[in-house]
Amino acid sequence: MSGGKTGAAAEARSLLLQCYDGVLSTLSVAMSGYPFGSVVPFCLDRQGHPVILIADIAQHTRNVLADSRVSLIVFDRAARDLQANGRLTLLADAERTDAADEDIPSRYYRYFPEARDYHLTHGFAFFRLRVKRLRFIGGFGAIHWLEPADVLPVNPFAMELEASMAEHMNADHVDAMRHYCRDLGLTDTDTPDPQFAGCDAEGFHLVVGEQVLRVRFTQAVSTPQEVRAALAAMARR
């Protein structure tokens, strides 16, 4: 890629990693040919594709089952001027995940623990949005079409390893995670204990109540030893 696109791809990846919800657009069954928008939470699979959990009675589920072509738009939720800040549209095919794939629910429920009880009221299923192309707008004039291989963050940590990291942090290092939250401007007052949700090469996510917080490493990691060293350095900072 050119220098401009390389930078745009890095910005797009960073934006995707800090987001945990977006606007899903499907092709309406009830109003044929019209786009239908809905807000959905998501987390990423090991290859960086968004994963959503949707109810069988939902309109967007009916739309997806009739036509798998969808888009998901994410943007900086903290930005005052959405037109001046980054936003990313992912064009994708929605596919139902394999029920035998334990990695998808394991990761999703760490990000959205309240979703564990959804199945008590309705039928729900996980869908992967297999990204075909992306459109990134980084501000006025900074507009690029990008390819999945250039943007999607491949996770170097297997399911068992990431789950072990989360279990260890949640059992033994709550104080350190509160320190990370303070670095992000979140005070301890009236907030529940942070929970470690997931880790990737560029950072990790903490769940605090209903918030999902992104914490970035100062440099990329690829091994548990590098993660441990990065977390310890951040706790000392």
N, C-alpha and C positions, 0 to 999 in steps of 0.2 A: 504493500500500500504506500501511497504518498505520505509525506510527513504530516499533512493536514489530516488525512484519514487515520493515520496511526494514532495521532493525538485524540481524534474524535472517538476512535474505538476504545481507547483507555478511559475517556470520560464517560462513554456510554456504559462500559462495564462497571465503573465505579458507581454510577447512578443506579444501575440495576441491582447491585449488591446492597445498596442502602434502602431499597424499597421493599415493602412487604405487602402492598396492595396496589390495585390498579383498576382501570376501566376495561372490562372485557366486552368486546363487540362481536356479536354473532349475527347470522343471517336469519331473520325472523321467519318462523313457520306461519304464525297467525297473520302477519302482514307480509306476504311474499315479496322478496326483493328488498325489503327495508332493513337497515342495520338496527340492531337492538343492543343497547348498552346496559351494563350492570357492573356493580362494584364487587370485586372478589379479592380476598387475601390469597397470597401464594408464598411458597418457598421454592428454592431451586433444587433440581436433582443433581446428581454427580457430574453431569455434563453441562450444567448451567441452564437447562430448560425449565421454565416455570411449571409448577405443579399446583393444581387447584382441587378443592374438594367441593362438589356441587350435588344438590339434592335432585332426586329423580322427578320431583314434582315442579322443579323450577323451570321457568320459561327458557332460560339460556341452555339448560340441559336438553330440552326438547329440540332446540335449534341446533345444538352441536350434533346430536344424534342424526339429524336430517342432513346437515351439511357441516363437515368438520372444519371448514375454513373460518378462522377467527383472527382477531387482532387484540393485543393487550397494550394499553398505553400507561406508562409510569412517568412520574415527575417528582420533582423536589417538593415535598409537602411543606417544608419550612420557608419556601420562597414567597415573598410578598407579591412579586410581579412574575406570574407564570410565563408571560411572553418573553421575558428577558432571561429566563433561566432554562436549564436543560430539561428536555423531555424526550422520551424514547418510545417509539411504537414498534412492537414486535408482531410481525405477520407470521402466522403459525397454523399448523394442523393440530387439532385437538384429538388425542387418542386416549382411550381408556387404558389405565395401567394394568399390568398383570397382577391379579389378586395374590399371587404367590410371592411377589416382590415386597419383602418386609421393609426394605430400606425406605420406601416412599412414606408409609404411615408413620414409621418410627421417627423420621426427620420432621414431618409435617406436625405431628402432635407435640414435639418439643417447642416448635414455634407458636403453635396455637393449641395449648393444652385443653382449652374449653371445648374444642372440636371433638374430643373423645366421646362426648355424650350426645353428639348430633344423631348418631345412629339409633338412639332410643326413641326418636320421634318420627323420623322419615328414613327412606333409603337414600344413602349417599354413596358416591363413587369418586375415586381419584382419576383425574385426567391430566396427562402431560401435554403441554403446549409445545410441540416440536417446531422450533423456530426455523423459518425458511429465509427470512430477510429482515433487516431492521432499518428503521429511519430515525436518525438522531438529529435533533435540533439543539445546538448548544448555546443559542442566542442569535441575535440578528446577523444573518449572513452565514452562520456556521451550520450548514445543513449538509448531511451526508447520508447516502445509502451505504449500509454496512452488511457484511456477511457474518453468519453465525460463528464461524471459526475464528474470526477476528475479535469477537466481543464476548461470547459466552464463557464464563469462568469455570473451567474444568477443575473439579475438586480433587486434590491429591490424596484425600483421606477416605479410606473405606468406611463402610457403615459401622463395623464393630469398633474401629479405632475412634471415630468421632463420638460414638455413644459412650465409650470409655472416658474420653476427655470430659464430656458433659457430666457424667456421673461423678467423676473426681472433683471437678470444679464446684459442682452444686453441693457436694458433701463436705469439702474441706476448705474452700476458698471464697466463701461468701463475702468476707471483709474485703478481699482484693477486688471482687466484682463491684462492690459498693464504691471503691476507690475509682474504678474505671468510669462508673456512672457520674461521680462528682467531676471527673475530667470533662465529661460531656455537658456539665451544667445542671445535672439532676441531683437535687439534695436528698438527704436521707429522710427528711421529715415526711411522715405519713406515706411512705412508699413501701411496698412489699419487698422481700428479699429478691435480688436479681437471680435469674436462672439462666444458665449457659445453654443456648439452643443449638448452635452450629458453628463450625469452624471451616475456613477455606484458606487458600494460599495468601490472601490479601488481608484477612481480618476475621472477626467473629461477630456473632449476634448474641445479645442478652435480651431476655424477656423480663420486663418489669411491669407487673400488672397486665394491662392490655397493650402496652407499648413494646415494640421491637426496636432495639437500639443497635446501631452499627458501630463497631469499634475497629479502626484500621490499624494494622501493624505498620511500623516504620519502614520495614522491608519485607519482601515476600518470604514465605516459609514453605517447606515441603516435607518436613519430618517432625515427629513428635518432640524430638529434642529441641528443634528450632522453635516450635510453639511454646514449649516450657520456658525457654530462655526469653522469648519475647514477652510472655505474660509476666514473668518475674521482673523484667526490666521496667515494664509499665507500672507494676505495683510499687516499685521503689521510687518512681519518678516523682 
